[in-house]
C-alpha cells in the first residue's frame, strides 16, 4: 500500500480548515499559482531546446532588458490568476502599475503581487531561478475592481507568501502564517508533493551571501560587518563561508535550509542604488514573511521589512535576511553599535 502522499492541494485544503470562515477562494488561488508554476517549470527546463532563451527585445519598468522567459512567465502567471474570480487586482515586477481584472470576470477579495521569474539573467547559464508571490486580502470595500490601496500594503498584512525554485528539482515553498512548508514537483505525475514539512531556519549559520563587487560603495557599517564575517574571531565570531549565486530565490533557499545570511544593502555607486536593488513588494516582503515564519529575521538594517509601509509599487529596499542571530549581528554593525 503506497504511503499517504501529501500533495500541495491536500495541504492547502488542510490549511484552509485552520480558518473556519475560509471560503475555499484561497485554495483555488493557490492552486492557480501551482498550475502556473508547473507550466513555467516545464518551459524553464526545456529552455535549452526551444527558442525561448535570450532577450525579448523589451525592457521592464526598471529599464532592465527582459528575457523571453521573463515575458512568458509573466503572461502565464497573469493568465492563470486573472480568470479565477478570486482577485480584484494583480501586480507584476515585469509590468508597470496595477494589472486590472477584465470587466467580465467577477472580482474576488484578494490581490496577488509577483515576480514571475526572478534571477532571469541566469537562465541561459543554467543557474537556478524562481517565481516569488505574495497574497493580501483587499482593503477597499465592495466587490469592484481593486485599487493601488489594495496593493500598497505593509508586509505584515500578507495572508500568504511563497516562491518556486526551478533548480535541480522544482520546489514550491509557501506559508499562510502557520509555518513554512516545501513541496517538490514529481514530474512523473505533475504533482507537488510535501518534501519539507514545517521548515525552520537554523538560528545562526556559517554562510554570508552578498555581492562583494560593491564593497567600495557600501556604508562603513556594512563594510565592517563583512570584514568581521570573513575573520574567524574565536572568542566572538565564527569563520563564515561566502556563497553568492546571484539569484535571490536560490541564495535565500540555501540559507533557509542550511542557515546563514543574505545581504543586498544600499550603496553609493549611483543615486538610484541608495535603497539597493531588490523590490520591497515583489521580493523582500514575501521572503520576509517566509523567513519569520521559519524563525528567522528580515530587516533593511534598521527596520523590520514587514513593517515598511509601501508608497509605490516599484520601490526598492535594502534587504538583510536569514538566521536570526546572523541578522542581529549585521544590524549591530550597520547601526554603528559595533565596529568589530
Ligand atoms: P547583482 C536578479 O537579477 C536579482 O534581482 C536577484 O535575484 C539577485 O539576488 C540580484 O538581482 C543579484 O543582483 O547586483 O548581485 O547581480
Boltz pocket constraint, residues with backbone or C-beta under 6 A from the ligand:
constraints:
  - pocket:
      binder: B
      contacts: [[A, 118], [A, 119], [A, 120], [A, 121], [A, 211], [A, 246], [A, 247], [A, 248], [A, 249], [A, 277], [A, 278]]
      max_distance: 6.0
